[in-house]
Amino acid sequence: LGDVYKRQGIRVGLGAFVLAPLAYLPQTKEWFMEWRGEWALVTYSIIMNKSLGGTTMTINWRFLGTFLGAFAAYSIWTLSDGDVYALCFTGWLISVFCFNIILNWKENNAYGRFILLTYNITALYSFNVTRSEDLEEGDTDPIIRDIAIHRFIGIVAGVIWALIMTVTFLPITARHRLKRGLSLLWLRLGVIWNSDPLGYKDDILVGLADQRGINQVMRELELLLKQAPKETRLKGKFRLDIYKKLMKSTQKIIDSFQNMNTMVEVEPRLSENELIVLNYTEQEREELQNRIFLIFYMISSSITLGFPLPAKPASTEHAKDRIMVKLGDIRQRKLLSNEDYVLMYSYVLVSNVITKELNKVINLLGDLYGLVDEETFEI
């Protein structure tokens, strides 16, 4: 049950398994049909998410949108007495209003969809039943008020059941997945960088692998960052400001990886002089890569364990200075053109950006967990 998708599938299936039989049991069938239990079942299936934050993310807007849509349908139907032309015109106005929300709101634009969906279902269902020979609301003309109430209660019931299943059965929190995702992403970035960005085979640069996978993980983490603040917990408020900065620094590191890869892809074949430069600085590059990997490993472990970092983590300055000394040395010994050093200097610049952002991450983790002190070692 460790896989998120398996746990979600089991949870959604079990919840639907509990609701669906109510439509067939003799004791509940009539009640289920009268109160439109299928709306609760559909809402439950739609709103269920892999994490608690994803499930609760739109609940407030779903409640409000459903209420406004049902109230608008009831009010318009009552005032117009179900007139076709009035319903067409008001439906057009509500559609314009709702699509404006859907297209122009940067956040919570699903609010417009909730209003429009409830209005259409309530008004159209009432309109269809009035023209049906087999009326469903007690073999009488439909009472728009009852239909609107049934719609709203059905949505509320589906949402409440989704919350119960999300919280009590195989719970998954967006905060936990965000921390774990960042930890694995940082470790992944460290391993990729430690594989040598300037590695080559048969005089052809290999470049950094797995860029597409990294971007997919980053998109998932951005979604979790939106969901995490919607979760309540006893530990206190979610530090959204710090996590936004962590994500921003991580994105800059990923951009640096891609910049390095782009330079490699433009001209992957190495010249003879570039090979000389790379071979001459191989040991220094390996030391720098190991130190950067060590920092990635430290921050990955810190956010996973919730453990403070040391006040003076691994430094990369000495390794970068040794590379610059080696480059100065080879300039004096060999007659090489400036173009032969472009790749190596680009590598150093990208390394500077990565270490700068890693230092920011270390400081941010210090704000979250503090630094190692005497209290850290208390049992």
Protein Blocks (a to p, Z undefined) as FASTA:
>chain_A
ZZmklmmmmmmmmmmmmmmmmmmgmklmmmmmmnopmlmmmmmmmmpcfbfklmmmmmmm
mmmmmmmmmmmmmmmmmmnnopaklmmmmmmmmmmmmmmmmmmmmghklmmmmmmmmmmm
mmmmmmmmmmpfbdfehoiacdfklmmmmmmmmmmmmmmmmmmmmmmnopacfklmmmmm
mmmmmmmmmmmmmnopabceehiaebjehklmmmmmmmmmmmmmmmmmmpccfkbpcdfk
lmmmmmmmmmmmmmmmmmmmmmmmmmmcccfklmmmmmmmmmmmmmmmmmmmmmmmmmmm
mmmnopacdfbdcdfklmmmmmmmmmmmmmmmpccdfklmmmmmmmmmmmmmmmmmmmmm
mmmmmmmnopadfklmpZZ
